[in-house]
Amino acid sequence: MPNRKRTETDDFEEIQHIREDISSLKTNVVALTRHLKENGEHRVDSLERRAEEKLRNGLEKVEKQVKANPGQSLTMAFCAGVLLNYFLDRR
């Protein structure tokens, strides 16, 4: 079968196919971006809730410890403050 010569119609059809492919690609990229954004927001919300829960639990443990041993807690806080002051003043 001999090679037929390309015509302007062939070129025009090829350009139309390329335009359709680009349009389809743009639609898919927009949909993918939207999906990734929504999924990312969901994951961030989930991580934020877990972090808040862990922080709340940690604070409750500290509060119970301080109530159970107020003298020891006060002494530890004082010592931590003295050490922190010492290291910050050494600059």
Backbone as CSV, one residue per row, in Angstrom:
resi,resn,N_x,N_y,N_z,CA_x,CA_y,CA_z,C_x,C_y,C_z
1,MET,0.850,-1.171,0.000,0.000,0.000,0.000,0.902,1.242,0.000
2,PRO,0.782,2.077,-0.964,1.638,3.269,-1.053,1.262,4.291,0.026
3,ASN,2.281,5.028,0.463,2.037,6.092,1.435,1.240,7.202,0.779
4,ARG,0.175,7.577,1.436,-0.596,8.668,0.859,-0.079,9.977,1.406
5,LYS,-0.277,10.984,0.700,0.206,12.301,1.057,-0.698,12.911,2.133
6,ARG,-0.065,13.549,3.119,-0.850,14.221,4.154,-1.507,15.444,3.555
7,THR,-2.724,15.650,4.030,-3.464,16.811,3.532,-3.710,17.766,4.690
8,GLU,-4.199,18.933,4.343,-4.541,19.906,5.384,-5.641,19.360,6.288
9,THR,-6.526,18.573,5.724,-7.600,17.959,6.516,-7.013,17.017,7.559
10,ASP,-5.999,16.234,7.152,-5.337,15.335,8.111,-4.699,16.141,9.247
11,ASP,-4.017,17.213,8.889,-3.380,18.058,9.904,-4.421,18.670,10.831
12,PHE,-5.516,19.144,10.234,-6.572,19.745,11.036,-7.164,18.731,12.015
13,GLU,-7.407,17.496,11.543,-7.948,16.447,12.414,-6.972,16.106,13.545
14,GLU,-5.696,16.062,13.217,-4.691,15.768,14.240,-4.655,16.881,15.281
15,ILE,-4.736,18.110,14.853,-4.765,19.246,15.783,-6.005,19.168,16.671
16,GLN,-7.135,18.796,16.103,-8.373,18.656,16.877,-8.213,17.567,17.942
17,HIS,-7.588,16.446,17.573,-7.351,15.370,18.544,-6.433,15.845,19.672
18,ILE,-5.419,16.591,19.309,-4.502,17.121,20.325,-5.246,18.070,21.254
19,ARG,-6.089,18.918,20.711,-6.877,19.846,21.533,-7.792,19.077,22.488
20,GLU,-8.430,18.021,21.981,-9.303,17.204,22.832,-8.503,16.530,23.946
21,ASP,-7.320,16.030,23.594,-6.462,15.392,24.603,-6.047,16.396,25.678
22,ILE,-5.693,17.598,25.256,-5.293,18.638,26.213,-6.467,19.016,27.109
23,SER,-7.639,19.144,26.535,-8.827,19.475,27.321,-9.126,18.375,28.338
24,SER,-9.030,17.128,27.896,-9.265,15.995,28.795,-8.217,15.968,29.905
25,LEU,-6.964,16.219,29.547,-5.889,16.252,30.529,-6.122,17.357,31.559
26,LYS,-6.542,18.517,31.100,-6.827,19.638,32.010,-7.936,19.261,32.986
27,THR,-8.990,18.643,32.483,-10.099,18.221,33.345,-9.616,17.216,34.390
28,ASN,-8.803,16.265,33.958,-8.292,15.256,34.890,-7.367,15.847,35.942
29,VAL,-6.539,16.797,35.542,-5.625,17.443,36.498,-6.422,18.237,37.532
30,VAL,-7.444,18.948,37.091,-8.286,19.706,38.019,-8.972,18.769,39.007
31,ALA,-9.508,17.653,38.509,-10.183,16.683,39.388,-9.196,16.066,40.368
32,LEU,-8.006,15.721,39.897,-6.991,15.125,40.770,-6.554,16.125,41.834
33,THR,-6.353,17.367,41.447,-5.946,18.398,42.399,-7.013,18.587,43.473
34,ARG,-8.259,18.622,43.065,-9.361,18.776,44.014,-9.397,17.590,44.982
35,HIS,-9.234,16.383,44.451,-9.239,15.181,45.285,-8.078,15.209,46.290
36,LEU,-6.883,15.568,45.834,-5.729,15.618,46.732,-5.924,16.675,47.815
37,LYS,-6.504,17.802,47.457,-6.747,18.857,48.438,-7.723,18.381,49.504
38,GLU,-8.827,17.769,49.081,-9.828,17.290,50.043,-9.257,16.195,50.927
39,ASN,-8.495,15.281,50.343,-7.890,14.201,51.109,-6.875,14.766,52.103
40,GLY,-6.091,15.744,51.668,-5.103,16.369,52.544,-5.766,17.085,53.709
41,GLU,-6.858,17.797,53.435,-7.565,18.497,54.507,-8.126,17.500,55.516
42,HIS,-8.634,16.382,55.029,-9.174,15.350,55.927,-8.068,14.789,56.813
43,ARG,-6.899,14.520,56.222,-5.786,13.968,57.011,-5.295,14.975,58.045
44,VAL,-5.227,16.241,57.670,-4.778,17.271,58.616,-5.766,17.378,59.776
45,ASP,-7.065,17.365,59.466,-8.072,17.421,60.528,-7.938,16.235,61.469
46,SER,-7.716,15.061,60.917,-7.569,13.850,61.726,-6.329,13.946,62.621
47,LEU,-5.216,14.390,62.056,-3.990,14.536,62.849,-4.161,15.593,63.928
48,GLU,-4.861,16.661,63.610,-5.093,17.731,64.586,-5.925,17.209,65.764
49,ARG,-6.965,16.441,65.464,-7.798,15.880,66.543,-6.989,14.943,67.431
50,ARG,-6.154,14.101,66.811,-5.338,13.169,67.608,-4.325,13.919,68.467
51,ALA,-3.716,14.962,67.919,-2.744,15.747,68.682,-3.422,16.440,69.862
52,GLU,-4.604,17.001,69.630,-5.337,17.653,70.724,-5.683,16.659,71.818
53,GLU,-6.090,15.460,71.419,-6.445,14.430,72.398,-5.226,14.008,73.215
54,LYS,-4.082,13.829,72.554,-2.859,13.455,73.279,-2.425,14.568,74.224
55,LEU,-2.523,15.805,73.779,-2.166,16.940,74.624,-3.079,17.012,75.843
56,ARG,-4.382,16.833,75.611,-5.348,16.864,76.703,-5.047,15.752,77.717
57,ASN,-4.768,14.550,77.228,-4.442,13.441,78.123,-3.169,13.707,78.904
58,GLY,-2.159,14.269,78.241,-0.906,14.593,78.919,-1.108,15.639,80.004
59,LEU,-1.903,16.659,79.707,-2.162,17.697,80.700,-2.938,17.141,81.897
60,GLU,-3.862,16.223,81.636,-4.609,15.598,82.734,-3.676,14.795,83.624
61,LYS,-2.722,14.076,83.039,-1.753,13.301,83.826,-0.893,14.219,84.690
62,VAL,-0.430,15.322,84.089,0.394,16.276,84.845,-0.430,16.874,85.981
63,GLU,-1.656,17.241,85.702,-2.518,17.830,86.731,-2.730,16.850,87.881
64,LYS,-2.973,15.582,87.590,-3.146,14.571,88.641,-1.876,14.418,89.462
65,GLN,-0.722,14.422,88.777,0.561,14.277,89.472,0.803,15.470,90.396
66,VAL,0.499,16.660,89.923,0.708,17.866,90.745,-0.228,17.846,91.951
67,LYS,-1.479,17.435,91.755,-2.420,17.371,92.876,-2.005,16.308,93.889
68,ALA,-1.445,15.209,93.403,-1.044,14.128,94.306,0.225,14.493,95.076
69,ASN,1.137,15.236,94.462,2.415,15.589,95.100,2.731,17.071,94.879
70,PRO,2.025,17.965,95.546,2.229,19.397,95.279,3.621,19.892,95.676
71,GLY,4.155,19.411,96.786,5.481,19.863,97.230,6.566,19.444,96.256
72,GLN,6.520,18.189,95.859,7.501,17.676,94.910,7.381,18.421,93.575
73,SER,6.178,18.678,93.131,5.952,19.387,91.870,6.496,20.807,91.922
74,LEU,6.268,21.483,93.050,6.773,22.840,93.217,8.298,22.854,93.218
75,THR,8.906,21.902,93.894,10.367,21.811,93.933,10.927,21.565,92.530
76,MET,10.303,20.652,91.792,10.784,20.351,90.438,10.633,21.566,89.520
77,ALA,9.525,22.281,89.641,9.311,23.467,88.817,10.348,24.538,89.150
78,PHE,10.637,24.715,90.421,11.634,25.698,90.846,13.009,25.339,90.285
79,CYS,13.395,24.072,90.421,14.703,23.628,89.924,14.792,23.787,88.403
80,ALA,13.739,23.455,87.713,13.732,23.621,86.264,13.900,25.094,85.899
81,GLY,13.249,25.977,86.626,13.372,27.412,86.379,14.782,27.909,86.626
82,VAL,15.409,27.446,87.709,16.784,27.848,88.017,17.725,27.375,86.911
83,LEU,17.588,26.125,86.491,18.450,25.594,85.425,18.235,26.348,84.116
84,LEU,17.008,26.592,83.783,16.695,27.315,82.553,17.299,28.719,82.593
85,ASN,17.166,29.396,83.717,17.745,30.734,83.892,19.259,30.683,83.753
86,TYR,19.876,29.677,84.357,21.343,29.538,84.300,21.802,29.385,82.856
87,PHE,21.164,28.497,82.100,21.589,28.243,80.718,21.282,29.412,79.790
88,LEU,20.188,30.111,80.021,19.863,31.260,79.177,20.756,32.458,79.465
89,ASP,21.223,32.614,80.707,22.090,33.728,81.066,23.535,33.509,80.599
90,ARG,23.904,32.298,80.250,25.284,31.994,79.849,25.589,32.473,78.450
91,ARG,24.636,32.907,77.696,24.896,33.328,76.302,25.860,34.406,76.292
